[in-house]
């Protein structure tokens, strides 16, 4: 069960995520990691079970390739600690080109089947 405190809209968002089959957790890169806003949201989930049965894809945006490993090194372990299944590599996109560079399509072509199968198995 989620550990939710405070506002009703936050509770609703946490419950929606916790009951989802597949969630993309996305954040801009901030000081080489994900933002404090995402951290505050993730703090609402109980360790080990808050994201149980949720397949998660860690995604981060950044200004350049220097932080390309951030989704796998910084965000993915947190999602796993909260109970999520993360069957694919994280996705890092350059914020100035992600809408035109084709990387999202390449990611889906490579990992979409695995993520989809994991999501179907979690149901």
Buried (B, 14 or more C-beta within 10 A) or exposed (E): EBEBEEEEEBBEBBBEBBEBBBBEBBBBBBEEBBBEEBBEBBEBBBEEBBBBBBBBBBBBBBEEEEBBEBBBBBBBEBBBBBBBBBBBBBBBBBEEEBEEEEBEEEBEEEBEEEBBEBBEEBE
